[in-house]
């Protein structure tokens, strides 16, 4: 019984492994999903169809993310078509930059 019990992860271990998996993925989220505290939703895409991502607010100060914000400012000013922060970038580019930022901050 003791051996089987030790093989089952406790809640803390399970949460840690799930958060590590999420950290290594690009954080796309359905439009109806609420944004957790400490995060911001952004819409990414160059076409009419844009994908929603939820990123930690700590990323906003990173130089790579600031480049995205500059592009958004140049293209949209304060008129964002998705009624939220829209980043005019290819989804693949955004995800690769997201992973670079993530590896530097964590």
C-alpha positions in Angstrom: 0.0 0.0 0.0 2.8 2.4 0.8 4.5 1.8 -2.5 1.4 2.5 -4.5 0.7 5.6 -2.5 4.1 7.0 -3.3 3.6 6.5 -7.0 0.5 8.8 -7.0 1.6 12.4 -7.3 0.3 14.8 -4.7 -1.6 17.9 -5.7 1.5 20.2 -5.5 3.5 17.9 -7.8 0.6 17.6 -10.2 0.1 21.4 -10.4 3.9 21.9 -10.9 4.0 19.4 -13.8 1.0 20.9 -15.4 2.3 24.5 -15.1 5.7 23.3 -16.6 3.8 21.8 -19.6 1.8 25.0 -20.1 4.9 27.2 -19.8 6.5 25.3 -22.8 3.4 25.8 -25.0 2.3 28.9 -26.8 -0.5 30.3 -24.7 -3.5 30.4 -27.1 -6.9 30.6 -25.4 -10.5 30.5 -26.6 -12.2 33.9 -26.8 -14.6 33.1 -24.0 -11.8 32.1 -21.5 -11.3 34.6 -18.6 -7.9 36.2 -18.3 -6.3 35.2 -15.0 -4.9 37.8 -12.6 -1.5 39.0 -13.7 -2.0 38.2 -17.4 -3.2 40.1 -20.4 -5.1 38.8 -23.5 -3.6 39.8 -26.9 -4.9 39.0 -30.4 -2.2 38.0 -32.9 -2.4 37.7 -36.7 -1.9 39.6 -40.0 -5.1 38.4 -41.6 -8.8 39.2 -40.7 -8.8 36.0 -38.5 -6.8 36.6 -35.3 -5.9 34.2 -32.6 -6.2 35.1 -28.9 -3.3 34.5 -26.5 -3.0 35.0 -22.8 0.5 36.1 -21.6 1.9 37.2 -18.2 2.1 40.9 -17.7 5.8 40.5 -16.8 6.4 39.9 -20.5 5.3 43.4 -21.4 8.6 44.9 -20.3 10.7 42.5 -22.3 12.5 44.0 -25.3 11.1 41.4 -27.8 7.5 42.0 -26.6 8.0 45.8 -26.7 8.8 45.4 -30.4 5.4 43.8 -30.8 3.8 46.7 -29.0 5.6 49.2 -31.2 4.3 47.4 -34.3 0.8 47.4 -32.8 1.1 51.2 -32.1 2.3 52.0 -35.6 -0.4 50.0 -37.3 -3.5 50.5 -35.1 -2.8 53.4 -32.8 -5.8 53.3 -30.4 -8.2 51.7 -32.9 -7.8 48.0 -32.3 -10.2 45.9 -34.4 -10.6 43.2 -31.9 -11.5 45.6 -29.0 -8.3 44.4 -27.3 -4.6 44.6 -27.8 -3.9 43.4 -31.4 -0.4 42.5 -32.5 0.1 42.5 -36.3 2.4 39.5 -36.5 2.4 36.0 -37.9 1.3 33.5 -35.3 4.5 31.4 -35.7 6.7 34.5 -35.1 4.7 35.4 -32.0 5.1 31.9 -30.6 8.8 31.7 -31.2 9.3 35.1 -29.5 7.1 33.9 -26.7 9.3 30.9 -26.1 12.5 33.1 -26.2 11.0 35.4 -23.6 9.9 32.5 -21.5 13.3 30.9 -21.5 14.9 34.2 -20.5 12.5 35.0 -17.7 12.1 31.5 -16.3 
